[in-house]
Amino acid sequence: MDEAKQRVVDELAELSERTSKLVKFTLSEKFSKLSKNMQYLMQDQVRTMLEYGNILRRRLECWDMTDEQLENKDKLCNCIR
């Protein structure tokens, strides 16, 4: 695996860990004591982190594909929205 791809793999692993910790926090009693505004912002942060993780996963799925391969409809659906 080349360095750039490994960085994306590492970034996804780190993001997944941080997302998991934030989700766990949003289910805690401490979270329920925060202001509604802060709760909303943290929930929005979780959604954004999940979407970012999905983008990183799609990048990794497409990493070694050629443009010709990506033109195949089945591959395209997994990599590009």
Secondary structure, DSSP 8 states (H G I E B T S, - for coil): --HHHHHHHHHHHHHHHHHHHHHHHHTSHHHHTS-HHHHHHHHHHHHHHHHHHHHHHHHHHHTT--HHHHHSHHHHHHH--
